[in-house]
Each structure stands twice: as structure tokens, then as C-alpha cells.
């Protein structure tokens, strides 16, 4: 197994849902996509979420079973339906989401088992903002902050499901922060007020929130990583884009792995970009088989001394 001697335990908490396309549906949700990649690359990882007691919920449980993803911390809601996001792609294959409210993942409950998972068997906790839109899941997620584990915040702003307070609390506990250019400008507008100077925004964000590793994704223009006084930019040319759903989640998974394994910035950015570049070649956020993962396991192992 990759890095078996030092492998860190990663837990993701948040939404699992179906992305509904005009011609079908695919399982998705940023936290699930992220942890699915982690599990496929490393053989381990935990996922905390909530699904409905409905047909879509049953489909998700069957999917988890078929893919050997543990459902141990996936709760079943007796009242609220499984999450869905109606998804359309523009001419550049970039998705637009209409996300239904009051779905099961909005009501993730705090449990002794989840608290124990984070306190005793997690080295890095991944979370975003969408699953914090509702008070119930927001309290559950934020109660897991400050548990002496590393925190990876993938901001993932969706529609109007955010607030200044929610973003500030998410940033304050972050060791690793990933956000896109639009989200960076939103953070500046709501919190930093640094007059649109990109370098100043980055510097203030890192200093004010004590961010160890900051990633700004720029779509087809690549990504920039910042750590300490270091900076690395990488752009991957890709002419085989089917859709970009889940590309950021794939990048985040490799980014998290590289951070925990203490790779240099150039290697993190290159492999994360290449991995995301393969995911955009398939329909939906997750591939139907493990061929991509086998390729990247080899790439990771080839880089070891």
C-alpha cells in the first residue's frame, strides 16, 4: 500500500448526493468524491455523511458496497430525502448546479462514534461549506474542529449557501485551504478587504488564518500553491475534456496526500493537476474502474527514494 509505513488516516465529512444530468445521474458530492479518490489511492479513509431512507439512498448504499467503501459512518435519515444536484454543462464543459435544500446531508448528527473516529483515528479532517448551510450539520462539523488533527478546507462555495461567519470559522481551523479565484475574491470582499491586490490577499489569508498550504485553482489556467515563502504554478494542457465535474475534488485528494506525505510543491502541483486532468476525461466525478488509480499509484511510487 502507498506509504504504508507512514500512512495517515483521512476522514471527510459532508454531502453525498446524486448529480442529475439531462440524460441520467451520477453519484457525487465534493467530500465523497475526495474521500473516494483517497481510498482508491491509499486503501483507507473514512466518510461521514447522511442519506435518506429512499431509493436514491439505497442506490448509494449499494454503490458503497460494490466499491468497498465503508458505510459505517453514513447515517440514514428517516425523514429527509437523499441529496440531489441538478447539473448542466456549458459549452466549456463547466458545470452549473441547482442544489436542493433540506436534504439528508443537512442533518448529519453528532455521535460518540464520530467523535471517537476524529479523536482517535484521524490525522486529517476534510470539510467544505455546502454541508454547513444547515444548522444541524454545521454544528456537527464545527464540533469536530480543534481536535488536534490537521484540517483540510476545500471551500467549495455553492450558490448562496455561505455566510461570513461560516467562512471565517472554516478558515480559522484550516491547515490546508483550497479555493478558486472567485472564492478568493469572495473571501477578500467579506473578510480581508485588501483592495484586490492578489499578492496582498494571499499574504493576508496565509498570515491571518495561519494557513500552512494554500491552493488557488484557476480552471484551465492551472493552479498555484503557496507554502511558507514558496510558490509554485502549474498548468496542464488538456484537449480531451468530457466534463469538469469533480476535477477540483480529484486535485484536492492528491493535494491532501502530498501535504501529508510532505512532498515538495512542484511534485504536489504536477501530480494533482495530472490526476484532475484524467478525471475530466470521464463523465461524472468518478471513474467506472480503477485504471486511473493504478497509473497514479505507480507515479507516486516512482517518485519515492
DACOR-V189697 format. One record per residue. N is the residue number from 0. RES is the residue in one small letter. OMEGA is omega in radians with two decimals (none if undefined). Layout:
N	RES	OMEGA
N	RES	OMEGA
//
This chain:
0	x	-3.10
1	x	3.05
2	x	-2.98
3	x	-3.06
4	x	-3.10
5	x	-2.99
6	x	3.11
7	x	3.09
8	x	-3.12
9	x	3.06
10	x	3.03
11	x	3.09
12	x	3.12
13	x	-2.95
14	x	2.79
15	x	-3.02
16	x	3.02
17	x	2.93
18	x	-3.09
19	x	3.11
20	x	3.10
21	x	-3.07
22	x	3.11
23	x	-3.11
24	x	3.12
25	x	3.05
26	x	-3.13
27	x	-2.99
28	x	-3.01
29	x	-3.12
30	x	3.13
31	x	3.10
32	x	-3.14
33	x	-3.04
34	x	3.07
35	x	3.10
36	x	3.12
37	x	-3.12
38	x	-3.13
39	x	-3.12
40	x	-2.99
41	x	-3.11
42	x	3.13
43	x	-3.12
44	x	-3.11
45	x	-3.10
46	x	3.13
47	x	-3.13
48	x	-3.11
49	x	3.12
50	x	-3.12
51	x	3.04
52	x	-3.06
53	x	-3.09
54	x	3.12
55	x	3.08
56	x	3.10
57	x	3.10
58	x	3.13
59	x	3.13
60	x	3.10
61	x	3.12
62	x	3.13
63	x	-3.14
64	x	-3.12
65	x	-3.07
66	x	3.12
67	x	3.04
68	x	-3.05
69	x	3.08
70	x	-2.98
71	x	-3.07
72	x	3.06
73	x	-3.06
74	x	3.05
75	x	-3.14
76	x	-3.09
77	x	-3.01
78	x	-3.00
79	x	-3.07
80	x	3.05
81	x	-3.09
82	x	3.03
83	x	3.03
84	x	3.09
85	x	-2.94
86	x	3.00
87	x	3.14
88	x	3.08
89	x	-3.05
90	x	3.10
91	x	3.14
92	x	3.11
93	x	-3.03
94	x	2.95
95	x	-3.03
96	x	2.88
97	x	-2.95
98	x	-3.11
99	x	-3.12
100	x	3.02
101	x	3.08
102	x	-3.00
103	x	-3.09
104	x	3.03
105	x	-3.03
106	x	3.07
107	x	-3.06
108	x	2.95
109	x	3.11
110	x	3.06
111	x	-3.12
112	x	3.12
113	x	3.10
114	x	-3.14
115	x	3.10
116	x	-3.10
117	x	-3.06
118	x	-2.98
119	x	-3.02
120	x	3.12
121	x	3.04
122	x	-3.13
123	x	3.13
124	x	3.10
125	x	3.06
126	x	3.05
127	x	-3.10
128	x	-3.05
129	x	-3.11
130	x	3.08
131	x	-3.09
132	x	-3.14
133	x	-3.04
134	x	-3.06
135	x	3.14
136	x	3.12
137	x	3.12
138	x	3.13
139	x	-3.12
140	x	-3.06
141	x	3.05
142	x	3.09
143	x	3.07
144	x	3.06
145	x	3.11
146	x	-3.14
147	x	3.01
148	x	3.04
149	x	-3.13
150	x	3.13
151	x	3.12
152	x	3.00
153	x	-2.87
154	x	3.03
155	x	3.08
156	x	3.10
157	x	3.11
158	x	3.13
159	x	-3.07
160	x	3.10
161	x	3.01
162	x	3.10
163	x	-3.11
164	x	-3.13
165	x	-3.12
166	x	3.14
167	x	-3.14
168	x	3.12
169	x	-3.14
170	x	-3.04
171	x	-3.11
172	x	-3.02
173	x	2.89
174	x	3.07
175	x	3.13
176	x	3.05
177	x	3.10
178	x	3.11
179	x	-3.06
180	x	3.12
181	x	3.12
182	x	3.08
183	x	3.11
184	x	3.09
185	x	3.10
186	x	3.12
187	x	-3.11
188	x	-3.07
189	x	-2.90
190	x	-2.92
191	x	-3.14
192	x	-3.06
193	x	2.98
194	x	2.97
195	x	3.05
196	x	-3.01
197	x	-3.12
198	x	3.13
199	x	3.09
200	x	-3.12
201	x	-3.11
202	x	-3.14
203	x	-3.13
204	x	3.13
205	x	-3.08
206	x	-3.07
207	x	-3.07
208	x	3.09
209	x	-3.14
210	x	3.12
211	x	-3.11
212	x	-3.11
213	x	3.10
214	x	3.01
215	x	3.11
216	x	-3.03
217	x	3.11
218	x	-3.10
219	x	3.09
220	x	3.02
221	x	-3.08
222	x	3.09
223	x	3.11
224	x	3.11
225	x	3.07
226	x	-3.06
227	x	3.08
228	x	-3.10
229	x	3.08
230	x	3.10
231	x	3.08
232	x	3.08
233	x	3.10
234	x	-3.13
235	x	3.08
236	x	-3.07
237	x	-3.12
238	x	-3.05
239	x	-3.07
240	x	3.02
241	x	2.92
242	x	-3.05
243	x	3.10
244	x	3.07
245	x	-3.13
246	x	3.13
247	x	3.13
248	x	3.07
249	x	3.09
250	x	-3.11
251	x	-3.13
252	x	3.14
253	x	3.08
254	x	3.13
255	x	-3.14
256	x	3.14
257	x	3.09
258	x	-3.09
259	x	3.13
260	x	3.06
261	x	3.04
262	x	3.01
263	x	-3.03
264	x	-3.11
265	x	-3.13
266	x	3.11
267	x	-3.04
268	x	-3.12
269	x	-3.10
270	x	3.11
271	x	3.13
272	x	3.13
273	x	3.12
274	x	3.08
275	x	3.13
276	x	3.06
277	x	-3.12
278	x	-3.14
279	x	3.11
280	x	3.13
281	x	3.11
282	x	-3.11
283	x	-3.02
284	x	-3.02
285	x	3.13
286	x	-3.11
287	x	3.11
288	x	-3.02
289	x	-3.08
290	x	-3.13
291	x	-3.09
292	x	3.12
293	x	3.11
294	x	-3.05
295	x	2.97
296	x	3.13
297	x	3.11
298	x	-3.14
299	x	-3.12
300	x	3.11
301	x	-3.11
302	x	3.14
303	x	3.13
304	x	none
//
